[in-house]
Amino acid sequence: MFSANQRHPRSEGSLPPGVEVLPAAREQEPVLANMLELYAYDLSDVVDLQLSPDGRYHYPRLSLYWQEETRFPFLVKVGGHLAGFVLVSRGSLISGDPQIWDMAEFFVMRSYRRRGIGAAVAQEIWRRFPGPWDVRVLESNQPAQAFWESTIGAFAGSLAAPVSVEQGGKRRRVFSFVSSDAGGAR
């Protein structure tokens, strides 16, 4: 567990020039909420998501990222502009192991995709939070599966076959690996 002054550990020099992964402050929750709407819209291509009567998808657990010590919100910027976000939590939603880091949500806006930014951001997050990781991907999201397979394989040096599980009525692939604080597998 990180102490209050270590809540968002930083790592220097591992991101491409102009790319930043910044801890999201409580007052930035509305910014993250807006970006989560874009994320949900993107996901609606591969999962049945319905808008609420107010025309939004909503992410009901967002405020927990500033209330619980096991959750960590980040904003991604490229050239000073918002480009995505990462939500990390401690505790596996698959095995229940409280020591496993979970890539709860990961989003890079379309205009920044296919440029290596997403892979660099994911690998930066894994460096900041060493230890065992789970990355869960909807089986219906083939592009995300290919992204995570490539990104995890490059980071860890090899890739164990993902496990297929059912979670919340949806089939997911779970990629599990261990990150050292220097990057890569232990």
C-alpha positions as a printed NumPy array, in Angstrom:
array([[  0.   ,   0.   ,   0.   ],
       [  1.212,   3.481,  -0.789],
       [  1.311,   6.106,   1.924],
       [ -0.517,   9.388,   1.34 ],
       [  2.604,  11.086,  -0.04 ],
       [  3.225,   8.113,  -2.352],
       [ -0.381,   7.829,  -3.525],
       [  0.597,   8.445,  -7.126],
       [  4.177,   7.279,  -7.623],
       [  6.001,   8.899, -10.513],
       [  8.512,   7.522, -12.937],
       [ 10.661,   9.727, -15.113],
       [ 11.987,   9.348, -18.635],
       [ 10.   ,   6.33 , -19.832],
       [  7.402,   8.179, -21.921],
       [  7.841,   9.635, -25.416],
       [  8.444,  13.391, -25.531],
       [  5.247,  15.35 , -24.944],
       [  3.343,  12.441, -23.38 ],
       [  2.355,  12.793, -19.729],
       [  0.573,  10.496, -17.279],
       [ -0.646,  12.734, -14.468],
       [ -2.493,  11.877, -11.256],
       [ -6.026,  13.229, -11.553],
       [ -6.916,  15.607,  -8.724],
       [-10.346,  15.499,  -7.112],
       [-11.338,  18.733,  -8.868],
       [-10.649,  16.988, -12.206],
       [-13.381,  14.408, -11.61 ],
       [-15.753,  16.205, -14.043],
       [-13.046,  16.047, -16.735],
       [-12.684,  12.297, -16.2  ],
       [-16.477,  11.895, -16.162],
       [-16.676,  13.593, -19.569],
       [-13.912,  11.414, -20.971],
       [-15.618,   8.3  , -19.592],
       [-18.605,   9.204, -21.763],
       [-16.359,   9.09 , -24.856],
       [-14.906,   5.777, -23.648],
       [-18.366,   4.281, -23.128],
       [-19.439,   5.472, -26.569],
       [-16.408,   3.723, -28.098],
       [-17.223,   0.551, -26.135],
       [-20.827,   0.615, -27.36 ],
       [-19.457,  -0.854, -30.614],
       [-18.626,  -4.116, -28.809],
       [-20.947,  -4.231, -25.793],
       [-24.591,  -3.327, -25.346],
       [-24.486,  -0.058, -23.387],
       [-27.625,   2.006, -22.985],
       [-27.848,   5.719, -22.377],
       [-29.568,   6.935, -19.228],
       [-32.651,   9.145, -19.647],
       [-30.357,  12.208, -19.343],
       [-28.439,  11.104, -22.474],
       [-25.31 ,   9.954, -20.656],
       [-23.787,   6.563, -19.885],
       [-22.465,   7.421, -16.398],
       [-19.689,   5.655, -14.506],
       [-21.075,   5.183, -10.989],
       [-17.769,   4.204,  -9.33 ],
       [-15.783,   7.234, -10.472],
       [-15.933,   9.146,  -7.163],
       [-14.442,   6.101,  -5.402],
       [-11.11 ,   6.916,  -7.073],
       [-10.693,   9.81 ,  -4.625],
       [-12.279,   8.057,  -1.652],
       [-10.535,   4.682,  -1.521],
       [ -6.804,   4.175,  -0.97 ],
       [ -6.774,   1.253,  -3.435],
       [ -7.838,   3.313,  -6.479],
       [ -5.695,   5.585,  -8.637],
       [ -6.999,   7.904, -11.404],
       [ -4.715,   9.35 , -14.092],
       [ -5.124,  11.731, -16.999],
       [ -3.072,  11.292, -20.161],
       [ -1.889,  14.36 , -22.037],
       [ -0.075,  14.656, -25.348],
       [  1.484,  18.004, -26.143],
       [ -0.427,  19.49 , -23.219],
       [ -3.809,  18.327, -24.58 ],
       [ -6.067,  15.74 , -22.968],
       [ -5.602,  12.433, -24.761],
       [ -7.014,   9.775, -22.435],
       [ -7.136,   8.366, -18.945],
       [ -6.194,   5.341, -16.857],
       [ -8.008,   3.991, -13.802],
       [ -5.963,   1.58 , -11.693],
       [ -7.219,  -0.345,  -8.685],
       [ -5.692,  -2.767,  -6.227],
       [ -7.38 ,  -6.142,  -5.889],
       [ -8.264,  -8.679,  -8.547],
       [-11.895,  -8.73 ,  -9.619],
       [-11.248, -12.228, -10.966],
       [ -9.411, -14.09 ,  -8.201],
       [-10.153, -11.769,  -5.289],
       [ -6.423, -11.519,  -4.5  ],
       [ -5.972,  -8.096,  -2.816],
       [ -2.334,  -7.817,  -3.973],
       [ -3.024,  -7.855,  -7.704],
       [ -3.115,  -4.563,  -9.597],
       [ -6.068,  -4.19 , -11.97 ],
       [ -6.215,  -2.042, -15.09 ],
       [ -9.787,  -1.051, -14.311],
       [-10.237,   1.276, -17.31 ],
       [ -7.867,   2.445, -20.039],
       [ -8.703,   4.927, -22.777],
       [ -6.756,   6.755, -25.461],
       [ -8.749,   9.044, -27.742],
       [ -8.995,   7.903, -31.352],
       [ -6.854,  10.735, -32.72 ],
       [ -3.919,   9.513, -30.574],
       [ -4.226,   5.804, -31.345],
       [ -1.837,   3.749, -33.495],
       [  1.086,   6.012, -32.59 ],
       [  2.553,   3.983, -29.71 ],
       [  1.1  ,   6.324, -27.098],
       [ -1.25 ,   3.774, -25.54 ],
       [  1.509,   1.167, -25.199],
       [  3.884,   3.721, -23.662],
       [  1.21 ,   4.872, -21.196],
       [  0.288,   1.308, -20.164],
       [  3.932,   0.394, -19.645],
       [  4.488,   3.571, -17.609],
       [  1.594,   2.621, -15.346],
       [  3.028,  -0.886, -14.864],
       [  6.392,   0.622, -13.9  ],
       [  4.735,   2.875, -11.333],
       [  2.86 ,  -0.026,  -9.746],
       [  5.2  ,  -3.026,  -9.592],
       [  3.823,  -6.433,  -8.729],
       [  1.26 ,  -8.836, -10.175],
       [ -1.238,  -7.438, -12.685],
       [ -4.548,  -8.429, -14.287],
       [ -5.708,  -6.784, -17.496],
       [ -9.288,  -7.726, -18.364],
       [-10.606,  -7.361, -21.913],
       [-14.031,  -8.11 , -23.313],
       [-13.809, -11.07 , -25.677],
       [-15.972,  -9.135, -28.129],
       [-13.356,  -6.354, -28.253],
       [-10.886,  -7.863, -30.721],
       [ -8.859,  -4.658, -31.293],
       [ -8.308,  -4.27 , -27.534],
       [ -7.255,  -7.912, -27.212],
       [ -4.646,  -7.421, -29.945],
       [ -3.427,  -4.191, -28.296],
       [ -3.037,  -5.765, -24.846],
       [ -1.414,  -8.932, -26.204],
       [  1.195,  -6.882, -28.063],
       [  1.746,  -4.319, -25.299],
       [  2.021,  -6.842, -22.455],
       [  4.23 ,  -9.133, -24.533],
       [  6.618,  -6.27 , -25.313],
       [  6.713,  -5.173, -21.673],
       [  7.03 ,  -8.582, -20.035],
       [  9.229, -10.158, -22.713],
       [  6.723, -12.963, -23.2  ],
       [  3.023, -13.502, -22.848],
       [  1.264, -16.253, -20.979],
       [ -1.939, -17.301, -22.697],
       [ -4.845, -15.199, -21.433],
       [ -7.535, -16.984, -19.46 ],
       [-11.162, -16.779, -20.529],
       [-13.579, -15.957, -17.68 ],
       [-17.14 , -14.785, -17.234],
       [-17.527, -11.584, -15.232],
       [-20.745,  -9.641, -14.851],
       [-22.448, -11.73 , -17.52 ],
       [-19.752, -10.944, -20.079],
       [-16.926, -13.119, -21.417],
       [-13.491, -11.6  , -20.829],
       [ -9.89 , -12.5  , -21.505],
       [ -7.617, -11.918, -18.535],
       [ -3.941, -11.254, -19.119],
       [ -1.86 , -11.829, -15.968],
       [  1.803, -10.91 , -15.538],
       [  4.248,  -9.441, -13.023],
       [  5.837,  -6.028, -13.347],
       [  9.105,  -5.136, -11.673],
       [  9.737,  -1.503, -10.787],
       [ 12.33 ,  -1.327, -13.57 ],
       [  9.854,  -2.589, -16.18 ],
       [  9.314,  -6.028, -17.602],
       [  8.655,  -9.342, -15.903],
       [ 10.436, -10.583, -12.817]])
